[in-house]
Amino acid sequence: MCEQCLDENGKFSPKNLFYKDIVKKVGREEEGIRYKFREIVKCQGCLKCELSCPEGAIKPVKLEN
């Protein structure tokens, strides 16, 4: 939760696809970081977010039709 992915300068995520919100974790809710899946068409697939994450918390997922 270093929040570098929330920077809007485009260095981390060129399209600013991460945001802070409430997330569910094993029976409780807490503040966390989410991905804007509804805006996934904006994702360039560059993996800059995964490579830039100092905590290794971001892992790409493969979407299949």
Distance bins in CASP14 RR format, pairs under 12 A and 6 or more apart:
PFRMAT RR
TARGET T0000
AUTHOR 0000-0000-0000
RMODE 2
METHOD distances of the structure
MODEL  1
1 18 0 0 0 0 0 1 0 0 0 0 0
1 20 0 0 0 0 1 0 0 0 0 0 0
1 23 0 0 0 0 0 1 0 0 0 0 0
1 30 0 0 0 0 1 0 0 0 0 0 0
1 31 0 0 0 0 1 0 0 0 0 0 0
1 32 1 0 0 1 0 0 0 0 0 0 0
1 33 1 0 0 1 0 0 0 0 0 0 0
1 53 0 0 0 0 0 1 0 0 0 0 0
1 54 0 0 0 0 0 1 0 0 0 0 0
1 55 0 0 0 0 1 0 0 0 0 0 0
1 56 0 0 0 0 0 1 0 0 0 0 0
1 57 0 0 0 0 1 0 0 0 0 0 0
2 12 0 0 0 0 0 1 0 0 0 0 0
2 18 0 0 0 0 0 1 0 0 0 0 0
2 32 0 0 0 0 0 1 0 0 0 0 0
2 33 0 0 0 0 1 0 0 0 0 0 0
2 52 0 0 0 0 0 1 0 0 0 0 0
2 53 0 0 0 0 1 0 0 0 0 0 0
2 54 1 0 0 1 0 0 0 0 0 0 0
2 55 1 0 0 1 0 0 0 0 0 0 0
2 56 0 0 0 0 0 1 0 0 0 0 0
2 57 0 0 0 0 1 0 0 0 0 0 0
2 58 0 0 0 0 0 1 0 0 0 0 0
3 12 0 0 0 0 1 0 0 0 0 0 0
3 18 0 0 0 0 1 0 0 0 0 0 0
3 19 0 0 0 0 0 1 0 0 0 0 0
3 20 1 0 0 1 0 0 0 0 0 0 0
3 31 0 0 0 0 0 1 0 0 0 0 0
3 32 0 0 0 0 1 0 0 0 0 0 0
3 33 1 0 0 1 0 0 0 0 0 0 0
3 53 0 0 0 0 0 1 0 0 0 0 0
3 54 0 0 0 0 0 1 0 0 0 0 0
3 55 0 0 0 0 0 1 0 0 0 0 0
3 57 0 0 0 0 0 1 0 0 0 0 0
4 10 0 0 0 0 0 1 0 0 0 0 0
4 11 0 0 0 0 1 0 0 0 0 0 0
4 12 1 0 1 0 0 0 0 0 0 0 0
4 13 0 0 0 0 1 0 0 0 0 0 0
4 18 0 0 0 0 1 0 0 0 0 0 0
4 33 0 0 0 0 1 0 0 0 0 0 0
4 48 0 0 0 0 0 1 0 0 0 0 0
4 49 0 0 0 0 1 0 0 0 0 0 0
4 51 0 0 0 0 0 1 0 0 0 0 0
4 52 1 0 0 1 0 0 0 0 0 0 0
4 53 1 0 0 1 0 0 0 0 0 0 0
4 54 1 0 0 1 0 0 0 0 0 0 0
4 55 0 0 0 0 1 0 0 0 0 0 0
4 56 0 0 0 0 0 1 0 0 0 0 0
4 57 0 0 0 0 0 1 0 0 0 0 0
4 58 0 0 0 0 0 1 0 0 0 0 0
5 11 0 0 0 0 0 1 0 0 0 0 0
5 12 1 0 1 0 0 0 0 0 0 0 0
5 13 1 0 0 1 0 0 0 0 0 0 0
5 14 0 0 0 0 0 1 0 0 0 0 0
5 15 0 0 0 0 0 1 0 0 0 0 0
5 16 0 0 0 0 1 0 0 0 0 0 0
5 17 0 0 0 0 1 0 0 0 0 0 0
5 18 1 0 1 0 0 0 0 0 0 0 0
5 19 0 0 0 0 1 0 0 0 0 0 0
5 20 0 0 0 0 1 0 0 0 0 0 0
5 32 0 0 0 0 0 1 0 0 0 0 0
5 33 1 0 0 1 0 0 0 0 0 0 0
5 34 0 0 0 0 0 1 0 0 0 0 0
5 35 0 0 0 0 1 0 0 0 0 0 0
5 36 0 0 0 0 0 1 0 0 0 0 0
5 48 0 0 0 0 0 1 0 0 0 0 0
5 49 1 0 0 1 0 0 0 0 0 0 0
5 50 0 0 0 0 0 1 0 0 0 0 0
5 51 0 0 0 0 0 1 0 0 0 0 0
5 52 1 0 0 1 0 0 0 0 0 0 0
5 53 1 0 0 1 0 0 0 0 0 0 0
5 54 0 0 0 0 0 1 0 0 0 0 0
5 55 0 0 0 0 1 0 0 0 0 0 0
5 56 0 0 0 0 0 1 0 0 0 0 0
5 57 0 0 0 0 1 0 0 0 0 0 0
5 58 1 0 0 1 0 0 0 0 0 0 0
6 12 0 0 0 0 1 0 0 0 0 0 0
6 13 0 0 0 0 1 0 0 0 0 0 0
6 16 0 0 0 0 1 0 0 0 0 0 0
6 17 0 0 0 0 0 1 0 0 0 0 0
6 18 1 0 1 0 0 0 0 0 0 0 0
6 19 1 0 0 1 0 0 0 0 0 0 0
6 20 1 0 0 1 0 0 0 0 0 0 0
6 21 0 0 0 0 0 1 0 0 0 0 0
6 31 0 0 0 0 0 1 0 0 0 0 0
6 32 0 0 0 0 0 1 0 0 0 0 0
6 33 1 0 0 1 0 0 0 0 0 0 0
6 34 0 0 0 0 0 1 0 0 0 0 0
6 35 0 0 0 0 0 1 0 0 0 0 0
6 36 0 0 0 0 0 1 0 0 0 0 0
6 49 0 0 0 0 0 1 0 0 0 0 0
6 53 0 0 0 0 0 1 0 0 0 0 0
7 13 0 0 0 0 1 0 0 0 0 0 0
7 14 0 0 0 0 0 1 0 0 0 0 0
7 16 0 0 0 0 1 0 0 0 0 0 0
7 17 0 0 0 0 0 1 0 0 0 0 0
7 18 0 0 0 0 1 0 0 0 0 0 0
7 19 0 0 0 0 0 1 0 0 0 0 0
7 20 0 0 0 0 0 1 0 0 0 0 0
7 33 0 0 0 0 0 1 0 0 0 0 0
7 49 0 0 0 0 0 1 0 0 0 0 0
7 52 0 0 0 0 1 0 0 0 0 0 0
8 14 0 0 0 0 0 1 0 0 0 0 0
8 15 0 0 0 0 0 1 0 0 0 0 0
8 16 1 0 1 0 0 0 0 0 0 0 0
8 17 0 0 0 0 0 1 0 0 0 0 0
8 18 0 0 0 0 1 0 0 0 0 0 0
8 19 0 0 0 0 0 1 0 0 0 0 0
9 16 0 0 0 0 1 0 0 0 0 0 0
9 52 0 0 0 0 0 1 0 0 0 0 0
10 16 1 0 0 1 0 0 0 0 0 0 0
10 17 0 0 0 0 0 1 0 0 0 0 0
10 18 0 0 0 0 0 1 0 0 0 0 0
10 44 0 0 0 0 0 1 0 0 0 0 0
10 46 0 0 0 0 0 1 0 0 0 0 0
10 48 0 0 0 0 1 0 0 0 0 0 0
10 49 0 0 0 0 0 1 0 0 0 0 0
10 52 0 0 0 0 0 1 0 0 0 0 0
11 46 0 0 0 0 0 1 0 0 0 0 0
11 48 0 0 0 0 1 0 0 0 0 0 0
11 49 0 0 0 0 0 1 0 0 0 0 0
11 51 0 0 0 0 0 1 0 0 0 0 0
11 52 1 0 0 1 0 0 0 0 0 0 0
12 18 1 0 0 1 0 0 0 0 0 0 0
12 33 0 0 0 0 0 1 0 0 0 0 0
12 46 0 0 0 0 0 1 0 0 0 0 0
12 47 0 0 0 0 0 1 0 0 0 0 0
12 48 1 0 0 1 0 0 0 0 0 0 0
12 49 1 0 0 1 0 0 0 0 0 0 0
12 50 0 0 0 0 0 1 0 0 0 0 0
12 51 0 0 0 0 1 0 0 0 0 0 0
12 52 1 0 1 0 0 0 0 0 0 0 0
12 53 0 0 0 0 1 0 0 0 0 0 0
12 54 0 0 0 0 0 1 0 0 0 0 0
12 58 0 0 0 0 1 0 0 0 0 0 0
13 19 0 0 0 0 0 1 0 0 0 0 0
13 33 0 0 0 0 0 1 0 0 0 0 0
13 35 0 0 0 0 1 0 0 0 0 0 0
13 36 0 0 0 0 1 0 0 0 0 0 0
13 39 0 0 0 0 0 1 0 0 0 0 0
13 42 0 0 0 0 1 0 0 0 0 0 0
13 43 0 0 0 0 1 0 0 0 0 0 0
13 44 0 0 0 0 1 0 0 0 0 0 0
13 45 0 0 0 0 0 1 0 0 0 0 0
13 46 0 0 0 0 1 0 0 0 0 0 0
13 47 0 0 0 0 0 1 0 0 0 0 0
13 48 1 0 0 1 0 0 0 0 0 0 0
13 49 1 0 1 0 0 0 0 0 0 0 0
13 50 0 0 0 0 0 1 0 0 0 0 0
13 51 0 0 0 0 0 1 0 0 0 0 0
13 52 0 0 0 0 1 0 0 0 0 0 0
13 53 0 0 0 0 0 1 0 0 0 0 0
13 58 0 0 0 0 1 0 0 0 0 0 0
14 42 0 0 0 0 1 0 0 0 0 0 0
14 43 0 0 0 0 1 0 0 0 0 0 0
14 44 1 0 1 0 0 0 0 0 0 0 0
14 45 0 0 0 0 1 0 0 0 0 0 0
14 46 1 0 0 1 0 0 0 0 0 0 0
14 47 0 0 0 0 0 1 0 0 0 0 0
14 48 1 0 0 1 0 0 0 0 0 0 0
14 49 0 0 0 0 1 0 0 0 0 0 0
14 52 0 0 0 0 0 1 0 0 0 0 0
15 35 0 0 0 0 0 1 0 0 0 0 0
15 36 0 0 0 0 1 0 0 0 0 0 0
15 39 1 0 0 1 0 0 0 0 0 0 0
15 40 0 0 0 0 1 0 0 0 0 0 0
15 41 0 0 0 0 1 0 0 0 0 0 0
15 42 1 0 1 0 0 0 0 0 0 0 0
15 43 1 0 0 1 0 0 0 0 0 0 0
15 44 1 0 0 1 0 0 0 0 0 0 0
15 45 0 0 0 0 1 0 0 0 0 0 0
15 46 0 0 0 0 1 0 0 0 0 0 0
15 48 0 0 0 0 0 1 0 0 0 0 0
15 49 0 0 0 0 1 0 0 0 0 0 0
16 35 0 0 0 0 0 1 0 0 0 0 0
16 36 0 0 0 0 1 0 0 0 0 0 0
16 39 0 0 0 0 1 0 0 0 0 0 0
16 42 0 0 0 0 1 0 0 0 0 0 0
16 43 0 0 0 0 0 1 0 0 0 0 0
16 48 0 0 0 0 0 1 0 0 0 0 0
16 49 0 0 0 0 0 1 0 0 0 0 0
17 33 0 0 0 0 0 1 0 0 0 0 0
17 34 0 0 0 0 1 0 0 0 0 0 0
17 35 1 0 1 0 0 0 0 0 0 0 0
17 36 1 0 1 0 0 0 0 0 0 0 0
17 37 0 0 0 0 1 0 0 0 0 0 0
17 38 0 0 0 0 1 0 0 0 0 0 0
17 39 1 0 0 1 0 0 0 0 0 0 0
17 40 1 0 0 1 0 0 0 0 0 0 0
17 41 0 0 0 0 0 1 0 0 0 0 0
17 42 1 0 0 1 0 0 0 0 0 0 0
17 43 1 0 0 1 0 0 0 0 0 0 0
17 44 0 0 0 0 1 0 0 0 0 0 0
17 45 0 0 0 0 0 1 0 0 0 0 0
17 46 0 0 0 0 0 1 0 0 0 0 0
17 48 0 0 0 0 0 1 0 0 0 0 0
17 49 1 0 0 1 0 0 0 0 0 0 0
17 58 0 0 0 0 0 1 0 0 0 0 0
18 32 0 0 0 0 0 1 0 0 0 0 0
18 33 1 0 1 0 0 0 0 0 0 0 0
18 34 1 0 0 1 0 0 0 0 0 0 0
18 35 1 0 1 0 0 0 0 0 0 0 0
18 36 1 0 0 1 0 0 0 0 0 0 0
18 37 0 0 0 0 0 1 0 0 0 0 0
18 39 0 0 0 0 0 1 0 0 0 0 0
18 42 0 0 0 0 0 1 0 0 0 0 0
18 43 0 0 0 0 0 1 0 0 0 0 0
18 48 0 0 0 0 0 1 0 0 0 0 0
18 49 1 0 0 1 0 0 0 0 0 0 0
18 50 0 0 0 0 0 1 0 0 0 0 0
18 52 0 0 0 0 0 1 0 0 0 0 0
18 53 0 0 0 0 0 1 0 0 0 0 0
18 57 0 0 0 0 0 1 0 0 0 0 0
18 58 0 0 0 0 1 0 0 0 0 0 0
19 31 0 0 0 0 0 1 0 0 0 0 0
19 32 0 0 0 0 1 0 0 0 0 0 0
19 33 1 0 0 1 0 0 0 0 0 0 0
19 34 1 0 1 0 0 0 0 0 0 0 0
19 35 0 0 0 0 1 0 0 0 0 0 0
19 36 1 0 0 1 0 0 0 0 0 0 0
19 37 0 0 0 0 0 1 0 0 0 0 0
19 38 0 0 0 0 0 1 0 0 0 0 0
19 39 0 0 0 0 0 1 0 0 0 0 0
20 30 0 0 0 0 0 1 0 0 0 0 0
20 31 1 0 0 1 0 0 0 0 0 0 0
20 32 1 0 0 1 0 0 0 0 0 0 0
20 33 1 0 1 0 0 0 0 0 0 0 0
20 34 1 0 0 1 0 0 0 0 0 0 0
20 35 0 0 0 0 0 1 0 0 0 0 0
20 36 0 0 0 0 0 1 0 0 0 0 0
21 29 0 0 0 0 0 1 0 0 0 0 0
21 30 0 0 0 0 0 1 0 0 0 0 0
21 31 1 0 0 1 0 0 0 0 0 0 0
21 32 1 0 0 1 0 0 0 0 0 0 0
21 33 1 0 0 1 0 0 0 0 0 0 0
21 34 1 0 1 0 0 0 0 0 0 0 0
21 35 0 0 0 0 0 1 0 0 0 0 0
21 36 0 0 0 0 0 1 0 0 0 0 0
22 28 0 0 0 0 0 1 0 0 0 0 0
22 29 1 0 1 0 0 0 0 0 0 0 0
22 30 1 0 0 1 0 0 0 0 0 0 0
22 31 1 0 0 1 0 0 0 0 0 0 0
22 32 1 0 0 1 0 0 0 0 0 0 0
22 33 0 0 0 0 0 1 0 0 0 0 0
22 34 0 0 0 0 1 0 0 0 0 0 0
23 29 1 0 0 1 0 0 0 0 0 0 0
23 30 1 0 0 1 0 0 0 0 0 0 0
23 31 1 0 0 1 0 0 0 0 0 0 0
23 32 1 0 1 0 0 0 0 0 0 0 0
23 33 1 0 0 1 0 0 0 0 0 0 0
23 34 1 0 0 1 0 0 0 0 0 0 0
23 35 0 0 0 0 0 1 0 0 0 0 0
24 30 0 0 0 0 1 0 0 0 0 0 0
24 31 0 0 0 0 0 1 0 0 0 0 0
24 32 0 0 0 0 0 1 0 0 0 0 0
24 34 0 0 0 0 0 1 0 0 0 0 0
25 31 0 0 0 0 0 1 0 0 0 0 0
25 32 0 0 0 0 1 0 0 0 0 0 0
32 57 0 0 0 0 0 1 0 0 0 0 0
33 49 0 0 0 0 0 1 0 0 0 0 0
33 53 0 0 0 0 0 1 0 0 0 0 0
33 55 0 0 0 0 0 1 0 0 0 0 0
33 57 0 0 0 0 1 0 0 0 0 0 0
33 58 0 0 0 0 1 0 0 0 0 0 0
34 58 0 0 0 0 0 1 0 0 0 0 0
35 42 0 0 0 0 0 1 0 0 0 0 0
35 43 0 0 0 0 1 0 0 0 0 0 0
35 49 0 0 0 0 1 0 0 0 0 0 0
35 50 0 0 0 0 0 1 0 0 0 0 0
35 57 0 0 0 0 0 1 0 0 0 0 0
35 58 0 0 0 0 1 0 0 0 0 0 0
35 59 0 0 0 0 0 1 0 0 0 0 0
35 60 0 0 0 0 0 1 0 0 0 0 0
35 61 0 0 0 0 1 0 0 0 0 0 0
36 42 1 0 0 1 0 0 0 0 0 0 0
36 43 0 0 0 0 1 0 0 0 0 0 0
36 49 0 0 0 0 0 1 0 0 0 0 0
37 43 0 0 0 0 1 0 0 0 0 0 0
37 61 0 0 0 0 1 0 0 0 0 0 0
37 63 0 0 0 0 1 0 0 0 0 0 0
40 60 0 0 0 0 0 1 0 0 0 0 0
40 61 0 0 0 0 1 0 0 0 0 0 0
40 63 1 0 0 1 0 0 0 0 0 0 0
41 63 0 0 0 0 0 1 0 0 0 0 0
43 49 0 0 0 0 1 0 0 0 0 0 0
43 50 0 0 0 0 0 1 0 0 0 0 0
43 60 0 0 0 0 1 0 0 0 0 0 0
43 61 0 0 0 0 0 1 0 0 0 0 0
43 63 0 0 0 0 1 0 0 0 0 0 0
44 60 0 0 0 0 0 1 0 0 0 0 0
45 51 0 0 0 0 0 1 0 0 0 0 0
45 60 1 0 0 1 0 0 0 0 0 0 0
45 61 0 0 0 0 0 1 0 0 0 0 0
45 62 0 0 0 0 0 1 0 0 0 0 0
45 63 0 0 0 0 0 1 0 0 0 0 0
46 52 0 0 0 0 0 1 0 0 0 0 0
46 60 0 0 0 0 0 1 0 0 0 0 0
47 53 0 0 0 0 0 1 0 0 0 0 0
47 58 0 0 0 0 1 0 0 0 0 0 0
47 59 0 0 0 0 0 1 0 0 0 0 0
47 60 1 0 0 1 0 0 0 0 0 0 0
47 61 0 0 0 0 0 1 0 0 0 0 0
48 58 0 0 0 0 1 0 0 0 0 0 0
48 60 0 0 0 0 0 1 0 0 0 0 0
49 55 0 0 0 0 0 1 0 0 0 0 0
49 56 0 0 0 0 0 1 0 0 0 0 0
49 57 0 0 0 0 1 0 0 0 0 0 0
49 58 1 0 1 0 0 0 0 0 0 0 0
49 59 0 0 0 0 1 0 0 0 0 0 0
49 60 0 0 0 0 1 0 0 0 0 0 0
49 61 0 0 0 0 0 1 0 0 0 0 0
50 56 1 0 0 1 0 0 0 0 0 0 0
50 57 0 0 0 0 1 0 0 0 0 0 0
50 58 1 0 1 0 0 0 0 0 0 0 0
50 59 1 0 0 1 0 0 0 0 0 0 0
50 60 1 0 1 0 0 0 0 0 0 0 0
50 61 0 0 0 0 0 1 0 0 0 0 0
51 58 0 0 0 0 1 0 0 0 0 0 0
51 59 0 0 0 0 0 1 0 0 0 0 0
51 60 0 0 0 0 0 1 0 0 0 0 0
52 58 0 0 0 0 1 0 0 0 0 0 0
53 59 0 0 0 0 1 0 0 0 0 0 0
53 60 0 0 0 0 0 1 0 0 0 0 0
END
